Amino acid sequence: MCDALIPAVGIVKFIRTETVDTKTFFVESPSGGKCFDFQPGQCAMLGIPGVGEAMFSISSSPTNATHMEFSIKSVGKLTSYLHKIDPDTKITIRGPYGRPFPVESDLLRNNLLFIGGGIGLAPLRSVIKYVLDKRDNYGEVDIVYGARSAGDIVFADELKNEWIKNTNVHVTIDKPQDGWHGHIGFVPSYLQELSFDTNRTAIICGPPIMIKYALEALVNMGFTKEQVYTTLEMKMKCGIGKCGRCNIGHKYICKNGPVFRCDELENLPEEH
């Protein structure tokens, strides 16, 4: 934990625009390679001295040894600043933080159902790419993803051209729009249309309202909450259980999560 508290220098080597308000930052250490080892679902603290520091999910797989990736939506002071920087900018980075997805235990050998909404696909991307890099260790993989519009779809090229080669990809947008010939509707209703069998483990991330109704849809389809994982990393602040910002009931998201099996959340207050 001591190492995770000490900021290191990271260099933003490349920036890829995903949507009008979301960019992916490719970060490596000054000597090259990843800044530190991590597991899918863990987070890191990124900072700009004099501007601020915040927690972000790592959207690349730990199997990628050359760099780390962070897919960040512009929503505030720090994120807006990050969206204006150029490649080769130095930032601070520290971590990893949080409990990861159980990719080498509970998810191993299982059929997997990834359910993402909006920028919520970013933390799932780390797991998806990990699974794809170790494809023989997992069963059938389905990805259900929803965005407000076609222009809001993150990782569009990967969804259409890369992930579809080894998974079943299902994409929907909220409302009809010109030029869109795919599915239209919200993720929870799309799940029920797809009517997946329960012989799989589900992993959900997205806006809280989507997670709530997607979980209800899964339960209505016969899934148990023990079969469903989610991540609440958006509530994390300090990462070490000191600031209290992520406290929900008797849980600290940063220390007990951010990854939770959904039955673990049953006794928490409704605020989550």
Sequence and secondary structure as in RCSB ss.txt:
>XXXX:A:sequence
MCDALIPAVGIVKFIRTETVDTKTFFVESPSGGKCFDFQPGQCAMLGIPGVGEAMFSISSSPTNATHMEFSIKSV
GKLTSYLHKIDPDTKITIRGPYGRPFPVESDLLRNNLLFIGGGIGLAPLRSVIKYVLDKRDNYGEVDIVYGARSA
GDIVFADELKNEWIKNTNVHVTIDKPQDGWHGHIGFVPSYLQELSFDTNRTAIICGPPIMIKYALEALVNMGFTK
EQVYTTLEMKMKCGIGKCGRCNIGHKYICKNGPVFRCDELENLPEEH
>XXXX:A:secstr
 HHHHS EEEEEEEEEEEETTEEEEEEE TTSS SS   TT EEEEEETTTEEEEEE  S TT  S EEEEEE  
SHHHHHHTT  TTEEEEEEEEESB   TTTTSTTS EEEEEEGGGHHHHHHHHHHHHHTGGGS  EEEEEEESSG
GG TTHHIIIIIGGGTSEEEEEESS  TT  SEES HHHHHHHHT  SSSEEEEES HHHHHHHHHHHHHTT  G
GGEEEE GGG SSSSS S TTEETTEEHHHH BEEEGGGGTTS TT 
